[in-house]
Amino acid sequence: MKPDIISETNHWLVLNKPAGMVVEKNPWERAVEDLVLEYLSGKQKKPFVGIVHRLDRVTSGVLVVAKKKAALKNLNTQFQNRKVQKTYFALVEKAPPSPSGHLRHFLFKDLKNKKALLFETPKKSTSACALFYQIMDSKSDLFLLKIRPETGRFHQIRAQLAAIGCPVLGDKKYGAQRDYFEQSVALHAGELIFSDPADNKRISAKAPFPTNKFWMPFLNTPNIP
């Protein structure tokens, strides 16, 4: 399996991560990091693969990987300082209470159950999380949401949408009723805007929707990747 490369320079590459695959190299299964290393090994003798950020196993979409240590440091700083703009898209089973909105909660990471717990007010060991959402389209009892997270907490988007009664399609962990695909939910990282470490120019990297029966009806929706 080869990585689905969206764009590439001497300093970084952007790929469209498939749902169902973990990002980081590990002893138990093939990961995105393995695919990128194999790809770069065919082009250079000692490739460097720097994991800048992560997407959940169940999530698909745009992922940037550094090809040089300096680029990794630069991109890490951009993410830490919230200089990277992230746009996600989700298919949900129910319409949100309003066509668009701003959600703010306090999130506790339940390590034992690998789940995010949300509260309306601050509690011990919680972190603030927030996102904007907008309904983009609806077809066949599914609603397409555009999501711009302000923070990058564990399972944040999945938990916050579930909190307003709109779990992501297939996300049984957070209350979804309908099936999707194994080890996948209908959450897609559609666009990432960051500054090129080489010249500081703003880069917009977009990953097209998955081409399965759930996403296909939305491929002609305006203002999507």
NUNU-625721 format. One record per residue (C-alpha): x, y, z; residue in one letter. Coordinates in Angstrom, 2 decimals. Each point is the difference from the previous one (the first is absolute). Last residue first. Example, Ala and Ser with C-alpha at 12.3 -4.5 7.8 and 13.67 -1.06 7.14 Angstrom:
2
(fifi (13.67; -1.06; 7.14); S) (fifi (-1.37; -3.44; 0.66); A) 
END
This chain:
225
(fifi (-12.41; 19.87; -0.60); P) (fifi (-3.54; 1.32; 0.70); I) (fifi (-1.36; 3.45; -0.75); N) (fifi (-3.06; -1.03; -2.04); P) (fifi (-1.44; -3.54; 0.42); T) (fifi (0.74; -2.03; -3.13); N) (fifi (1.74; -2.85; 1.84); L) (fifi (-2.79; -0.23; 2.58); F) (fifi (-1.87; -3.01; -1.43); P) (fifi (3.33; -1.90; -0.15); M) (fifi (0.75; 0.31; 3.73); W) (fifi (-2.18; -2.85; 1.28); F) (fifi (0.44; -2.35; -2.95); K) (fifi (3.80; 0.20; 0.09); N) (fifi (2.44; 2.29; -1.77); T) (fifi (1.67; 1.58; 3.03); P) (fifi (-0.14; 3.81; -0.17); F) (fifi (2.81; 1.90; -1.68); P) (fifi (3.03; 1.08; 2.07); A) (fifi (0.98; 3.66; -0.11); K) (fifi (3.32; 1.70; 0.74); A) (fifi (-0.01; 3.80; 0.20); S) (fifi (3.54; 1.34; 0.38); I) (fifi (0.86; 3.43; 1.38); R) (fifi (3.45; 1.22; -1.02); K) (fifi (2.59; -0.06; 2.80); N) (fifi (2.89; -0.65; -2.42); D) (fifi (1.42; -3.43; 0.92); A) (fifi (-2.18; -0.84; 3.01); P) (fifi (-3.10; 0.36; -2.22); D) (fifi (-2.70; 1.61; 2.12); S) (fifi (-3.13; -2.03; 0.75); F) (fifi (-3.56; -0.51; -1.24); I) (fifi (-1.43; -3.51; 0.38); L) (fifi (-3.15; -1.10; -1.78); E) (fifi (-2.45; -2.90; -0.07); G) (fifi (0.73; -2.01; 3.13); A) (fifi (-2.80; -2.56; -0.34); H) (fifi (-2.38; -1.44; 2.59); L) (fifi (-2.38; -2.74; -1.15); A) (fifi (1.27; -2.62; 2.45); V) (fifi (2.43; -2.84; -0.63); S) (fifi (1.34; -3.15; 1.66); Q) (fifi (-2.50; -2.10; -2.01); E) (fifi (-2.19; 2.06; -2.33); F) (fifi (-3.15; 2.03; 0.75); Y) (fifi (-2.81; -1.41; 2.14); D) (fifi (-2.92; 2.03; 1.33); R) (fifi (-0.87; 0.72; 3.62); Q) (fifi (2.76; 2.40; 0.98); A) (fifi (0.40; 0.44; 3.77); G) (fifi (3.53; 1.20; 0.57); Y) (fifi (1.85; -3.33; -0.10); K) (fifi (-2.36; -1.08; -2.81); K) (fifi (1.55; 2.55; -2.36); D) (fifi (-1.41; -1.37; -3.26); G) (fifi (-1.45; 3.32; -1.16); L) (fifi (1.29; 2.79; 2.25); V) (fifi (-2.20; 0.60; 3.03); P) (fifi (-2.47; 2.90; -0.23); C) (fifi (-1.84; 0.33; 3.32); G) (fifi (1.70; 3.20; 1.13); I) (fifi (2.52; -1.89; 2.16); A) (fifi (0.64; -2.45; -2.85); A) (fifi (1.37; 2.88; -2.07); L) (fifi (2.28; 0.98; 2.88); Q) (fifi (1.26; -3.55; 0.56); A) (fifi (0.90; -0.72; -3.62); R) (fifi (1.57; 3.42; -0.52); I) (fifi (2.11; -0.23; 3.16); Q) (fifi (1.21; -3.59; -0.24); H) (fifi (3.13; 1.13; 1.93); F) (fifi (0.33; 3.77; -0.13); R) (fifi (1.10; 2.17; -2.91); G) (fifi (-1.40; 3.46; 0.69); T) (fifi (-1.82; 2.56; -2.12); E) (fifi (-1.58; -2.73; -2.09); P) (fifi (-1.49; 0.99; -3.36); R) (fifi (-2.78; -2.36; -1.03); I) (fifi (-2.00; -0.29; -3.21); K) (fifi (-3.01; -2.24; 0.47); L) (fifi (-1.67; -2.29; -2.54); L) (fifi (-3.37; -1.31; 1.19); F) (fifi (-1.28; -3.50; -0.68); L) (fifi (-3.63; -1.09; -0.40); D) (fifi (0.48; -0.71; -3.71); S) (fifi (1.53; 3.39; -0.79); K) (fifi (0.85; 3.14; 1.98); S) (fifi (2.41; 2.84; -0.77); D) (fifi (2.52; 2.44; 1.49); M) (fifi (-1.17; 0.18; 3.63); I) (fifi (2.49; 2.18; 1.86); Q) (fifi (2.22; -0.70; 3.00); Y) (fifi (2.33; 2.08; 2.17); F) (fifi (2.19; -1.65; 2.61); L) (fifi (1.07; 0.24; 3.63); A) (fifi (1.92; -1.91; 2.64); C) (fifi (0.98; 1.02; 3.53); A) (fifi (2.08; -2.53; 1.91); S) (fifi (-1.10; -2.17; 2.92); T) (fifi (2.19; -1.42; 2.78); S) (fifi (-2.31; 1.23; 2.80); K) (fifi (-3.22; 1.45; -1.34); K) (fifi (-0.80; 3.09; -2.06); P) (fifi (-3.66; 0.52; -0.94); T) (fifi (-2.19; -1.50; -2.74); E) (fifi (1.69; -3.38; 0.25); F) (fifi (1.20; -2.46; -2.62); L) (fifi (1.46; -3.50; 0.29); L) (fifi (2.42; -1.16; -2.70); A) (fifi (0.50; -3.75; -0.39); K) (fifi (2.82; -2.50; 0.14); K) (fifi (-1.79; -1.97; 2.74); N) (fifi (2.91; -0.03; 2.44); K) (fifi (1.51; 3.21; -1.36); L) (fifi (-3.11; 2.10; 0.64); D) (fifi (1.12; 3.34; -1.43); K) (fifi (-2.06; 2.73; 1.66); F) (fifi (-1.33; 2.77; -2.21); L) (fifi (-1.49; 3.35; 0.94); F) (fifi (-2.52; 1.20; -2.54); H) (fifi (-0.54; 2.71; -2.62); R) (fifi (-2.06; -0.37; -3.15); L) (fifi (-0.49; 2.83; -2.49); H) (fifi (-2.92; -0.30; -2.38); G) (fifi (-1.43; -0.44; -3.44); S) (fifi (-3.28; -1.25; -1.46); P) (fifi (-1.50; -0.33; 3.52); S) (fifi (-0.96; -2.96; 2.22); P) (fifi (2.33; -2.27; -1.99); P) (fifi (-1.64; -2.26; -2.60); A) (fifi (0.18; -3.71; 0.75); K) (fifi (2.05; -2.93; -1.30); E) (fifi (3.25; 1.87; -0.56); V) (fifi (2.43; 0.08; -2.91); L) (fifi (3.09; 1.94; 0.95); A) (fifi (2.32; 2.48; -1.67); F) (fifi (3.15; 1.43; 1.54); Y) (fifi (1.82; 3.29; -0.47); T) (fifi (3.29; 0.73; 1.73); K) (fifi (1.78; 3.37; 0.05); Q) (fifi (3.61; -0.19; 1.19); V) (fifi (1.38; 2.90; 2.03); K) (fifi (-1.25; -1.53; 3.23); R) (fifi (3.28; 0.70; 1.84); N) (fifi (0.63; -3.72; 0.58); Q) (fifi (-0.91; -0.82; -3.60); F) (fifi (2.33; 2.67; -1.41); Q) (fifi (2.78; -1.06; 2.37); T) (fifi (-0.28; -3.61; -1.15); N) (fifi (0.20; 1.21; -3.60); L) (fifi (3.29; 1.83; 0.62); N) (fifi (1.57; -2.85; 1.97); K) (fifi (-1.02; -2.55; -2.64); L) (fifi (1.30; 2.24; -2.79); A) (fifi (3.37; 0.27; 1.73); A) (fifi (0.13; -3.79; 0.39); K) (fifi (-0.64; -0.54; -3.71); K) (fifi (-2.65; -1.98; -1.88); K) (fifi (-2.92; 1.19; 2.14); A) (fifi (-3.40; -1.69; -0.29); V) (fifi (-3.33; 1.79; -0.55); V) (fifi (-3.29; -1.90; 0.27); L) (fifi (-3.20; 0.67; -1.95); V) (fifi (-2.85; -2.44; 0.35); G) (fifi (-1.48; -3.06; 1.65); S) (fifi (-1.02; -0.62; 3.61); T) (fifi (-0.46; -3.39; 1.74); V) (fifi (3.69; -0.33; 0.90); R) (fifi (-0.10; 3.46; 1.55); D) (fifi (1.96; 2.68; -1.84); L) (fifi (3.42; 1.08; 1.14); R) (fifi (2.40; 2.92; -0.21); H) (fifi (3.54; 0.75; -1.18); V) (fifi (1.35; -3.52; -0.50); I) (fifi (3.53; 0.47; -1.32); G) (fifi (1.25; -2.47; -2.59); V) (fifi (3.64; 0.42; -0.97); F) (fifi (1.29; -1.89; -3.02); P) (fifi (3.49; -1.50; -0.09); K) (fifi (0.73; -1.18; -3.54); K) (fifi (-2.49; 2.01; -2.06); Q) (fifi (-2.89; -0.55; -2.44); K) (fifi (-1.14; -3.58; 0.61); G) (fifi (0.62; 0.47; 3.70); S) (fifi (-2.48; 2.90; -0.12); L) (fifi (-2.92; -2.29; -0.86); Y) (fifi (1.04; -2.68; 2.49); E) (fifi (0.30; 2.61; 2.77); L) (fifi (-3.37; 1.51; -0.95); V) (fifi (-1.75; -3.38; 0.14); L) (fifi (1.61; -0.88; 3.34); D) (fifi (-1.05; 3.35; 1.53); E) (fifi (-3.56; -0.63; -1.17); V) (fifi (-0.01; -3.12; 2.14); A) (fifi (0.44; -3.72; -0.48); R) (fifi (-0.92; -2.07; 3.02); E) (fifi (1.21; -1.34; 3.35); W) (fifi (3.49; 1.38; 0.69); P) (fifi (-0.92; 3.70; -0.46); N) (fifi (0.57; 2.83; -2.49); K) (fifi (-2.31; 2.97; 0.47); E) (fifi (-3.05; 0.94; -2.07); V) (fifi (-2.50; -2.78; 0.69); V) (fifi (-2.03; -1.43; -2.87); M) (fifi (-3.76; -0.61; -0.14); G) (fifi (-0.85; 3.16; -1.92); A) (fifi (2.34; 0.74; -2.89); P) (fifi (2.41; 2.93; 0.35); K) (fifi (0.07; 2.43; -2.92); N) (fifi (3.60; 1.16; -0.18); L) (fifi (2.00; 3.17; 0.43); V) (fifi (3.76; 0.11; -0.44); L) (fifi (2.72; 2.05; 1.62); W) (fifi (3.40; 1.66; -0.49); H) (fifi (1.08; -0.88; -3.55); N) (fifi (-3.57; 0.66; -1.14); T) (fifi (-3.09; -2.20; -0.28); E) (fifi (-3.72; 0.14; -0.77); S) (fifi (-3.02; -2.31; 0.24); I) (fifi (1.84; -3.30; 0.46); I) (fifi (-2.22; -3.06; 0.44); D) (fifi (2.51; -2.21; 1.80); P) (fifi (0.80; -3.29; -1.74); K) (fifi (-1.37; -3.41; 1.01); M) 
END
